[in-house]
Amino acid sequence: MLSFLWLRNIQEDKAVAKTGDADKGVIIGEGTLKVHNEKGLGVAADLFGLSAAS
């Protein structure tokens, strides 16, 4: 019903900073969920009979 799509694959940038023996870096990636079957998704709401006022 859902699949994950990469908009931008993971890239590792190690050239951010170096402190002593530690290498500081950044991992960058973007993704999104693609809905294949909208009717297959649902929400369980108000299970305890509570309203916004209580």
C-alpha distance matrix in Angstrom:
0.0 3.8 7.0 10.6 13.1 16.8 19.0 22.1 22.3 24.1 27.8 30.5 33.7 36.5 39.2 38.9 41.7 43.8 45.5 47.7 45.8 42.4 40.2 38.0 35.1 31.9 28.4 26.5 22.9 20.4 16.6 13.8 10.1 8.5 6.1 5.0 5.1 7.5 8.9 6.5 7.8 11.5 14.7 17.6 20.6 24.4 24.4 28.0 29.5 30.3 30.7 31.2 34.9 35.1
3.8 0.0 3.8 6.9 9.7 13.3 15.5 18.5 18.8 20.5 24.2 26.9 30.0 32.8 35.5 35.1 38.0 40.1 41.9 44.2 42.3 38.8 36.6 34.4 31.4 28.1 24.7 22.7 19.2 16.6 12.9 10.1 6.5 5.6 4.8 5.7 7.4 8.9 11.4 9.3 9.1 12.6 15.2 18.2 21.0 24.8 25.0 28.5 30.0 30.4 30.7 30.7 34.5 34.7
7.0 3.8 0.0 3.8 6.5 10.0 12.7 15.4 15.4 17.2 20.9 23.7 26.9 29.8 32.5 32.4 35.3 37.4 39.4 41.6 39.7 36.3 33.9 31.8 28.7 25.5 21.9 20.0 16.3 14.1 10.4 8.4 5.7 5.3 6.8 7.6 10.5 12.2 14.9 13.0 12.8 16.2 18.5 21.5 24.1 27.9 28.1 31.5 33.2 33.3 33.6 33.4 37.2 37.3
10.6 6.9 3.8 0.0 3.8 6.8 9.6 12.0 11.9 13.6 17.3 20.1 23.2 26.1 28.8 28.6 31.6 33.7 35.8 38.1 36.2 32.8 30.3 28.2 25.0 21.8 18.2 16.2 12.6 10.5 6.8 5.8 4.7 6.2 9.1 10.8 13.7 14.9 17.9 16.2 15.3 18.4 20.1 23.0 25.4 29.0 29.4 32.6 34.3 34.1 34.3 33.7 37.4 37.6
13.1 9.7 6.5 3.8 0.0 3.8 6.4 9.0 9.5 12.0 15.5 18.7 21.6 24.8 27.3 27.3 30.6 32.9 35.3 37.7 35.9 32.6 29.8 27.6 24.2 20.9 17.3 14.9 11.1 8.8 5.6 5.4 6.2 6.8 10.5 12.0 15.5 16.7 20.0 18.8 18.1 21.2 23.0 26.1 28.2 31.9 32.6 35.7 37.3 36.9 36.8 35.9 39.6 40.1
16.8 13.3 10.0 6.8 3.8 0.0 3.8 5.4 5.8 8.6 11.9 15.2 18.0 21.4 23.6 23.8 27.2 29.6 32.1 34.6 32.9 29.6 26.6 24.5 20.9 17.7 14.2 11.6 7.8 6.1 4.4 6.6 9.0 10.2 14.0 15.7 19.2 20.2 23.6 22.4 21.4 24.3 25.8 28.8 30.7 34.3 35.0 38.0 39.6 38.9 38.7 37.6 41.2 41.7
19.0 15.5 12.7 9.6 6.4 3.8 0.0 3.8 6.6 9.6 12.0 15.5 17.7 21.3 23.1 23.1 26.7 29.4 32.1 34.8 33.5 30.2 27.0 24.6 20.9 17.5 14.5 11.2 7.8 5.3 5.1 7.1 10.2 11.3 15.1 17.1 20.5 21.1 24.7 24.0 22.9 25.6 26.9 30.1 31.6 35.1 36.3 39.1 40.5 39.6 39.0 37.6 41.2 42.0
22.1 18.5 15.4 12.0 9.0 5.4 3.8 0.0 3.8 6.6 8.4 12.0 14.1 17.7 19.4 19.7 23.3 26.0 28.9 31.6 30.2 27.0 23.7 21.5 17.7 14.4 11.5 8.3 5.4 5.0 6.8 9.9 13.3 14.8 18.6 20.6 24.0 24.6 28.2 27.3 26.0 28.6 29.7 32.7 34.2 37.6 38.7 41.4 42.9 41.8 41.4 39.8 43.3 43.9
22.3 18.8 15.4 11.9 9.5 5.8 6.6 3.8 0.0 3.8 6.3 9.9 12.7 16.1 18.3 19.1 22.4 24.7 27.5 29.9 28.2 25.1 21.8 20.0 16.4 13.5 10.1 7.9 5.3 6.7 8.0 11.5 14.4 16.1 19.8 21.5 24.9 25.9 29.3 27.9 26.8 29.5 30.7 33.5 35.2 38.6 39.3 42.0 43.8 42.9 42.8 41.4 44.9 45.2
24.1 20.5 17.2 13.6 12.0 8.6 9.6 6.6 3.8 0.0 3.8 6.7 9.9 12.9 15.5 16.1 19.3 21.3 24.0 26.3 24.5 21.4 18.2 16.5 12.9 10.2 6.6 5.5 4.3 7.5 9.5 13.2 16.1 18.4 22.0 23.9 27.2 28.0 31.2 29.6 28.2 30.6 31.3 33.8 35.5 38.8 39.3 41.8 43.8 42.7 42.7 41.2 44.6 44.7
27.8 24.2 20.9 17.3 15.5 11.9 12.0 8.4 6.3 3.8 0.0 3.8 6.5 9.8 12.1 13.1 16.4 18.5 21.5 23.8 22.3 19.3 15.9 14.3 10.6 8.3 5.8 5.3 6.4 9.9 12.7 16.4 19.5 21.8 25.5 27.5 30.7 31.5 34.8 33.3 31.8 34.1 34.8 37.2 38.7 41.9 42.5 44.8 46.9 45.5 45.5 43.8 47.1 47.3
30.5 26.9 23.7 20.1 18.7 15.2 15.5 12.0 9.9 6.7 3.8 0.0 3.8 6.3 9.2 10.3 13.2 15.0 17.9 20.1 18.5 15.6 12.1 10.8 7.3 6.0 4.6 6.5 8.9 12.7 15.5 19.3 22.3 24.9 28.4 30.5 33.7 34.3 37.5 35.8 34.2 36.3 36.6 38.8 40.2 43.2 43.7 45.8 48.0 46.5 46.6 44.9 48.0 48.0
33.7 30.0 26.9 23.2 21.6 18.0 17.7 14.1 12.7 9.9 6.5 3.8 0.0 3.8 5.7 6.9 10.1 12.3 15.6 18.1 17.0 14.2 10.5 9.0 5.7 5.3 6.4 8.0 11.2 14.8 18.0 21.7 25.0 27.6 31.2 33.5 36.6 37.0 40.3 38.8 37.0 38.9 39.1 41.3 42.4 45.3 46.0 47.9 50.0 48.3 48.2 46.2 49.2 49.3
36.5 32.8 29.8 26.1 24.8 21.4 21.3 17.7 16.1 12.9 9.8 6.3 3.8 0.0 3.8 5.7 7.6 9.0 12.3 14.5 13.3 10.8 7.0 6.5 4.4 6.6 8.6 11.1 14.5 18.1 21.2 24.9 28.1 30.8 34.3 36.6 39.6 40.1 43.3 41.5 39.7 41.5 41.5 43.4 44.6 47.3 47.8 49.6 51.8 50.0 50.1 48.1 51.0 50.9
39.2 35.5 32.5 28.8 27.3 23.6 23.1 19.4 18.3 15.5 12.1 9.2 5.7 3.8 0.0 3.8 5.9 8.0 11.7 14.2 13.9 11.8 8.3 7.6 6.4 8.5 11.2 13.1 16.6 20.0 23.4 27.1 30.4 33.1 36.7 39.1 42.1 42.4 45.7 44.2 42.2 44.0 43.9 45.9 46.9 49.5 50.3 51.9 54.0 52.0 51.9 49.7 52.4 52.5
38.9 35.1 32.4 28.6 27.3 23.8 23.1 19.7 19.1 16.1 13.1 10.3 6.9 5.7 3.8 0.0 3.8 7.3 10.3 13.5 13.9 11.2 8.1 5.9 5.3 7.1 10.7 12.5 16.3 19.4 22.9 26.4 29.7 32.6 36.1 38.8 41.6 41.6 44.8 43.4 41.1 42.7 42.2 44.2 44.8 47.3 48.2 49.6 51.6 49.5 49.3 46.9 49.6 49.7
41.7 38.0 35.3 31.6 30.6 27.2 26.7 23.3 22.4 19.3 16.4 13.2 10.1 7.6 5.9 3.8 0.0 3.8 6.6 10.0 10.9 8.7 6.4 5.2 6.9 9.9 13.5 15.8 19.6 22.8 26.2 29.6 32.8 35.9 39.2 41.9 44.7 44.6 47.8 46.2 43.8 45.2 44.6 46.2 46.8 49.1 49.9 51.1 53.2 51.0 50.9 48.6 51.0 51.0
43.8 40.1 37.4 33.7 32.9 29.6 29.4 26.0 24.7 21.3 18.5 15.0 12.3 9.0 8.0 7.3 3.8 0.0 3.8 6.4 7.3 6.0 4.8 5.9 8.8 12.3 15.6 18.5 22.2 25.5 28.7 32.2 35.2 38.4 41.7 44.3 47.0 47.1 50.1 48.3 46.0 47.4 46.7 48.2 48.9 51.1 51.7 52.8 55.1 53.0 53.1 50.9 53.3 53.0
45.5 41.9 39.4 35.8 35.3 32.1 32.1 28.9 27.5 24.0 21.5 17.9 15.6 12.3 11.7 10.3 6.6 3.8 0.0 3.8 6.1 5.3 6.6 7.6 11.2 14.7 18.0 21.0 24.6 27.9 30.9 34.2 37.2 40.4 43.6 46.3 48.9 48.8 51.7 49.8 47.3 48.4 47.5 48.8 49.3 51.3 51.8 52.7 55.0 52.8 53.1 50.8 53.0 52.5
47.7 44.2 41.6 38.1 37.7 34.6 34.8 31.6 29.9 26.3 23.8 20.1 18.1 14.5 14.2 13.5 10.0 6.4 3.8 0.0 3.8 5.6 8.1 10.4 13.9 17.6 20.5 23.8 27.3 30.7 33.6 37.0 39.8 43.0 46.2 48.7 51.3 51.4 54.2 52.1 49.8 50.9 50.0 51.1 51.8 53.8 54.0 54.9 57.4 55.3 55.7 53.6 55.7 55.1
45.8 42.3 39.7 36.2 35.9 32.9 33.5 30.2 28.2 24.5 22.3 18.5 17.0 13.3 13.9 13.9 10.9 7.3 6.1 3.8 0.0 3.8 6.7 9.8 13.1 16.7 19.2 22.7 26.0 29.5 32.2 35.6 38.2 41.4 44.6 47.0 49.5 49.8 52.6 50.4 48.2 49.4 48.8 49.9 50.8 52.9 52.9 54.0 56.6 54.7 55.3 53.4 55.7 54.9
42.4 38.8 36.3 32.8 32.6 29.6 30.2 27.0 25.1 21.4 19.3 15.6 14.2 10.8 11.8 11.2 8.7 6.0 5.3 5.6 3.8 0.0 3.8 6.3 9.7 13.2 15.8 19.3 22.6 26.0 28.7 32.0 34.7 37.9 41.0 43.5 46.0 46.2 49.0 46.8 44.6 45.8 45.1 46.3 47.2 49.3 49.4 50.5 53.1 51.1 51.7 49.8 52.1 51.4
40.2 36.6 33.9 30.3 29.8 26.6 27.0 23.7 21.8 18.2 15.9 12.1 10.5 7.0 8.3 8.1 6.4 4.8 6.6 8.1 6.7 3.8 0.0 3.8 6.4 10.2 12.8 16.2 19.5 23.1 25.9 29.4 32.2 35.3 38.6 41.0 43.7 44.0 46.9 44.9 42.7 44.2 43.7 45.1 46.1 48.4 48.7 50.0 52.5 50.6 51.0 49.0 51.6 51.1
38.0 34.4 31.8 28.2 27.6 24.5 24.6 21.5 20.0 16.5 14.3 10.8 9.0 6.5 7.6 5.9 5.2 5.9 7.6 10.4 9.8 6.3 3.8 0.0 3.8 7.2 10.3 13.5 17.0 20.4 23.4 26.7 29.6 32.9 36.1 38.7 41.4 41.4 44.3 42.5 40.2 41.5 40.9 42.4 43.2 45.5 46.0 47.3 49.6 47.6 47.8 45.7 48.3 47.9
35.1 31.4 28.7 25.0 24.2 20.9 20.9 17.7 16.4 12.9 10.6 7.3 5.7 4.4 6.4 5.3 6.9 8.8 11.2 13.9 13.1 9.7 6.4 3.8 0.0 3.8 6.8 9.9 13.5 16.9 20.0 23.4 26.5 29.6 32.9 35.5 38.2 38.4 41.4 39.7 37.5 39.0 38.7 40.4 41.4 43.9 44.5 46.0 48.2 46.4 46.5 44.4 47.2 47.0
31.9 28.1 25.5 21.8 20.9 17.7 17.5 14.4 13.5 10.2 8.3 6.0 5.3 6.6 8.5 7.1 9.9 12.3 14.7 17.6 16.7 13.2 10.2 7.2 3.8 0.0 3.8 6.3 10.0 13.3 16.4 19.9 23.0 26.1 29.4 32.1 34.9 34.9 38.0 36.4 34.2 35.8 35.5 37.5 38.4 41.0 41.7 43.4 45.5 43.7 43.6 41.6 44.5 44.5
28.4 24.7 21.9 18.2 17.3 14.2 14.5 11.5 10.1 6.6 5.8 4.6 6.4 8.6 11.2 10.7 13.5 15.6 18.0 20.5 19.2 15.8 12.8 10.3 6.8 3.8 0.0 3.8 6.8 10.3 13.2 16.7 19.8 22.8 26.1 28.7 31.5 31.7 34.9 33.2 31.2 33.0 33.0 35.0 36.2 39.1 39.7 41.6 43.8 42.2 42.2 40.4 43.5 43.5
26.5 22.7 20.0 16.2 14.9 11.6 11.2 8.3 7.9 5.5 5.3 6.5 8.0 11.1 13.1 12.5 15.8 18.5 21.0 23.8 22.7 19.3 16.2 13.5 9.9 6.3 3.8 0.0 3.8 7.1 10.4 14.0 17.3 20.2 23.6 26.2 29.2 29.3 32.6 31.3 29.3 31.2 31.4 33.8 34.9 37.9 38.7 40.9 42.7 41.2 41.0 39.1 42.2 42.5
22.9 19.2 16.3 12.6 11.1 7.8 7.8 5.4 5.3 4.3 6.4 8.9 11.2 14.5 16.6 16.3 19.6 22.2 24.6 27.3 26.0 22.6 19.5 17.0 13.5 10.0 6.8 3.8 0.0 3.8 6.8 10.5 13.8 16.5 20.0 22.5 25.5 25.8 29.2 27.8 26.1 28.2 28.7 31.3 32.6 35.8 36.7 39.1 40.9 39.5 39.3 37.7 41.0 41.4
20.4 16.6 14.1 10.5 8.8 6.1 5.3 5.0 6.7 7.5 9.9 12.7 14.8 18.1 20.0 19.4 22.8 25.5 27.9 30.7 29.5 26.0 23.1 20.4 16.9 13.3 10.3 7.1 3.8 0.0 3.8 7.1 10.7 13.3 16.8 19.5 22.5 22.5 26.0 25.0 23.1 25.3 25.9 28.8 30.0 33.3 34.4 36.9 38.5 37.2 36.8 35.2 38.6 39.2
16.6 12.9 10.4 6.8 5.6 4.4 5.1 6.8 8.0 9.5 12.7 15.5 18.0 21.2 23.4 22.9 26.2 28.7 30.9 33.6 32.2 28.7 25.9 23.4 20.0 16.4 13.2 10.4 6.8 3.8 0.0 3.8 7.1 9.7 13.2 15.9 18.8 19.0 22.5 21.3 19.7 22.1 23.0 26.0 27.5 31.0 31.9 34.7 36.2 35.3 35.0 33.7 37.3 37.8
13.8 10.1 8.4 5.8 5.4 6.6 7.1 9.9 11.5 13.2 16.4 19.3 21.7 24.9 27.1 26.4 29.6 32.2 34.2 37.0 35.6 32.0 29.4 26.7 23.4 19.9 16.7 14.0 10.5 7.1 3.8 0.0 3.8 6.5 9.8 12.8 15.5 15.4 18.9 18.0 16.3 18.8 19.9 23.0 24.6 28.1 29.2 32.1 33.5 32.7 32.4 31.2 34.8 35.5
10.1 6.5 5.7 4.7 6.2 9.0 10.2 13.3 14.4 16.1 19.5 22.3 25.0 28.1 30.4 29.7 32.8 35.2 37.2 39.8 38.2 34.7 32.2 29.6 26.5 23.0 19.8 17.3 13.8 10.7 7.1 3.8 0.0 3.8 6.4 9.5 12.0 12.0 15.4 14.3 12.7 15.5 17.0 20.2 22.1 25.8 26.7 29.8 31.2 30.8 30.6 29.8 33.6 34.1
8.5 5.6 5.3 6.2 6.8 10.2 11.3 14.8 16.1 18.4 21.8 24.9 27.6 30.8 33.1 32.6 35.9 38.4 40.4 43.0 41.4 37.9 35.3 32.9 29.6 26.1 22.8 20.2 16.5 13.3 9.7 6.5 3.8 0.0 3.8 6.3 9.3 9.9 13.5 12.9 12.2 15.4 17.6 21.1 23.2 27.0 27.9 31.2 32.4 32.3 32.0 31.4 35.2 35.9
6.1 4.8 6.8 9.1 10.5 14.0 15.1 18.6 19.8 22.0 25.5 28.4 31.2 34.3 36.7 36.1 39.2 41.7 43.6 46.2 44.6 41.0 38.6 36.1 32.9 29.4 26.1 23.6 20.0 16.8 13.2 9.8 6.4 3.8 0.0 3.8 5.8 6.2 9.7 9.3 9.0 12.4 15.0 18.6 20.8 24.6 25.5 29.0 30.0 30.2 29.9 29.7 33.5 34.2
5.0 5.7 7.6 10.8 12.0 15.7 17.1 20.6 21.5 23.9 27.5 30.5 33.5 36.6 39.1 38.8 41.9 44.3 46.3 48.7 47.0 43.5 41.0 38.7 35.5 32.1 28.7 26.2 22.5 19.5 15.9 12.8 9.5 6.3 3.8 0.0 3.8 6.4 9.2 8.8 10.0 13.7 16.9 20.3 22.9 26.7 27.2 30.9 31.9 32.4 32.4 32.5 36.3 36.9
5.1 7.4 10.5 13.7 15.5 19.2 20.5 24.0 24.9 27.2 30.7 33.7 36.6 39.6 42.1 41.6 44.7 47.0 48.9 51.3 49.5 46.0 43.7 41.4 38.2 34.9 31.5 29.2 25.5 22.5 18.8 15.5 12.0 9.3 5.8 3.8 0.0 3.8 5.5 5.5 7.5 11.0 14.6 17.9 20.5 24.2 24.7 28.4 29.2 30.1 30.1 30.5 34.3 34.9
7.5 8.9 12.2 14.9 16.7 20.2 21.1 24.6 25.9 28.0 31.5 34.3 37.0 40.1 42.4 41.6 44.6 47.1 48.8 51.4 49.8 46.2 44.0 41.4 38.4 34.9 31.7 29.3 25.8 22.5 19.0 15.4 12.0 9.9 6.2 6.4 3.8 0.0 3.8 5.4 5.8 8.7 12.0 15.5 17.6 21.3 22.2 25.9 26.4 27.1 26.8 27.1 30.9 31.7
8.9 11.4 14.9 17.9 20.0 23.6 24.7 28.2 29.3 31.2 34.8 37.5 40.3 43.3 45.7 44.8 47.8 50.1 51.7 54.2 52.6 49.0 46.9 44.3 41.4 38.0 34.9 32.6 29.2 26.0 22.5 18.9 15.4 13.5 9.7 9.2 5.5 3.8 0.0 3.8 5.5 7.5 11.1 14.2 16.5 20.0 20.6 24.4 24.8 26.0 25.9 26.7 30.4 31.0
6.5 9.3 13.0 16.2 18.8 22.4 24.0 27.3 27.9 29.6 33.3 35.8 38.8 41.5 44.2 43.4 46.2 48.3 49.8 52.1 50.4 46.8 44.9 42.5 39.7 36.4 33.2 31.3 27.8 25.0 21.3 18.0 14.3 12.9 9.3 8.8 5.5 5.4 3.8 0.0 3.8 6.7 10.5 13.2 16.2 19.8 19.8 23.6 24.5 25.8 26.3 27.2 30.8 31.1
7.8 9.1 12.8 15.3 18.1 21.4 22.9 26.0 26.8 28.2 31.8 34.2 37.0 39.7 42.2 41.1 43.8 46.0 47.3 49.8 48.2 44.6 42.7 40.2 37.5 34.2 31.2 29.3 26.1 23.1 19.7 16.3 12.7 12.2 9.0 10.0 7.5 5.8 5.5 3.8 0.0 3.8 7.2 10.4 13.2 16.9 17.3 21.0 22.0 22.9 23.2 23.9 27.6 27.8
11.5 12.6 16.2 18.4 21.2 24.3 25.6 28.6 29.5 30.6 34.1 36.3 38.9 41.5 44.0 42.7 45.2 47.4 48.4 50.9 49.4 45.8 44.2 41.5 39.0 35.8 33.0 31.2 28.2 25.3 22.1 18.8 15.5 15.4 12.4 13.7 11.0 8.7 7.5 6.7 3.8 0.0 3.8 6.9 9.6 13.2 13.7 17.4 18.3 19.2 19.7 20.6 24.2 24.4
14.7 15.2 18.5 20.1 23.0 25.8 26.9 29.7 30.7 31.3 34.8 36.6 39.1 41.5 43.9 42.2 44.6 46.7 47.5 50.0 48.8 45.1 43.7 40.9 38.7 35.5 33.0 31.4 28.7 25.9 23.0 19.9 17.0 17.6 15.0 16.9 14.6 12.0 11.1 10.5 7.2 3.8 0.0 3.8 6.0 9.8 10.5 14.1 15.0 15.7 16.2 17.0 20.7 20.7
17.6 18.2 21.5 23.0 26.1 28.8 30.1 32.7 33.5 33.8 37.2 38.8 41.3 43.4 45.9 44.2 46.2 48.2 48.8 51.1 49.9 46.3 45.1 42.4 40.4 37.5 35.0 33.8 31.3 28.8 26.0 23.0 20.2 21.1 18.6 20.3 17.9 15.5 14.2 13.2 10.4 6.9 3.8 0.0 3.8 7.1 6.9 10.6 11.9 13.0 14.2 15.8 19.1 18.5
20.6 21.0 24.1 25.4 28.2 30.7 31.6 34.2 35.2 35.5 38.7 40.2 42.4 44.6 46.9 44.8 46.8 48.9 49.3 51.8 50.8 47.2 46.1 43.2 41.4 38.4 36.2 34.9 32.6 30.0 27.5 24.6 22.1 23.2 20.8 22.9 20.5 17.6 16.5 16.2 13.2 9.6 6.0 3.8 0.0 3.8 5.6 8.6 9.2 9.7 10.5 12.0 15.3 15.0
24.4 24.8 27.9 29.0 31.9 34.3 35.1 37.6 38.6 38.8 41.9 43.2 45.3 47.3 49.5 47.3 49.1 51.1 51.3 53.8 52.9 49.3 48.4 45.5 43.9 41.0 39.1 37.9 35.8 33.3 31.0 28.1 25.8 27.0 24.6 26.7 24.2 21.3 20.0 19.8 16.9 13.2 9.8 7.1 3.8 0.0 3.8 5.6 5.4 6.1 7.4 9.8 12.6 11.9
24.4 25.0 28.1 29.4 32.6 35.0 36.3 38.7 39.3 39.3 42.5 43.7 46.0 47.8 50.3 48.2 49.9 51.7 51.8 54.0 52.9 49.4 48.7 46.0 44.5 41.7 39.7 38.7 36.7 34.4 31.9 29.2 26.7 27.9 25.5 27.2 24.7 22.2 20.6 19.8 17.3 13.7 10.5 6.9 5.6 3.8 0.0 3.8 5.8 7.7 10.3 12.9 15.3 13.8
28.0 28.5 31.5 32.6 35.7 38.0 39.1 41.4 42.0 41.8 44.8 45.8 47.9 49.6 51.9 49.6 51.1 52.8 52.7 54.9 54.0 50.5 50.0 47.3 46.0 43.4 41.6 40.9 39.1 36.9 34.7 32.1 29.8 31.2 29.0 30.9 28.4 25.9 24.4 23.6 21.0 17.4 14.1 10.6 8.6 5.6 3.8 0.0 3.8 5.5 9.0 11.9 13.5 11.2
29.5 30.0 33.2 34.3 37.3 39.6 40.5 42.9 43.8 43.8 46.9 48.0 50.0 51.8 54.0 51.6 53.2 55.1 55.0 57.4 56.6 53.1 52.5 49.6 48.2 45.5 43.8 42.7 40.9 38.5 36.2 33.5 31.2 32.4 30.0 31.9 29.2 26.4 24.8 24.5 22.0 18.3 15.0 11.9 9.2 5.4 5.8 3.8 0.0 3.8 6.6 10.2 11.4 9.7
30.3 30.4 33.3 34.1 36.9 38.9 39.6 41.8 42.9 42.7 45.5 46.5 48.3 50.0 52.0 49.5 51.0 53.0 52.8 55.3 54.7 51.1 50.6 47.6 46.4 43.7 42.2 41.2 39.5 37.2 35.3 32.7 30.8 32.3 30.2 32.4 30.1 27.1 26.0 25.8 22.9 19.2 15.7 13.0 9.7 6.1 7.7 5.5 3.8 0.0 3.7 6.9 8.0 6.3
30.7 30.7 33.6 34.3 36.8 38.7 39.0 41.4 42.8 42.7 45.5 46.6 48.2 50.1 51.9 49.3 50.9 53.1 53.1 55.7 55.3 51.7 51.0 47.8 46.5 43.6 42.2 41.0 39.3 36.8 35.0 32.4 30.6 32.0 29.9 32.4 30.1 26.8 25.9 26.3 23.2 19.7 16.2 14.2 10.5 7.4 10.3 9.0 6.6 3.7 0.0 3.8 5.4 5.6
31.2 30.7 33.4 33.7 35.9 37.6 37.6 39.8 41.4 41.2 43.8 44.9 46.2 48.1 49.7 46.9 48.6 50.9 50.8 53.6 53.4 49.8 49.0 45.7 44.4 41.6 40.4 39.1 37.7 35.2 33.7 31.2 29.8 31.4 29.7 32.5 30.5 27.1 26.7 27.2 23.9 20.6 17.0 15.8 12.0 9.8 12.9 11.9 10.2 6.9 3.8 0.0 3.8 5.7
34.9 34.5 37.2 37.4 39.6 41.2 41.2 43.3 44.9 44.6 47.1 48.0 49.2 51.0 52.4 49.6 51.0 53.3 53.0 55.7 55.7 52.1 51.6 48.3 47.2 44.5 43.5 42.2 41.0 38.6 37.3 34.8 33.6 35.2 33.5 36.3 34.3 30.9 30.4 30.8 27.6 24.2 20.7 19.1 15.3 12.6 15.3 13.5 11.4 8.0 5.4 3.8 0.0 3.8
35.1 34.7 37.3 37.6 40.1 41.7 42.0 43.9 45.2 44.7 47.3 48.0 49.3 50.9 52.5 49.7 51.0 53.0 52.5 55.1 54.9 51.4 51.1 47.9 47.0 44.5 43.5 42.5 41.4 39.2 37.8 35.5 34.1 35.9 34.2 36.9 34.9 31.7 31.0 31.1 27.8 24.4 20.7 18.5 15.0 11.9 13.8 11.2 9.7 6.3 5.6 5.7 3.8 0.0
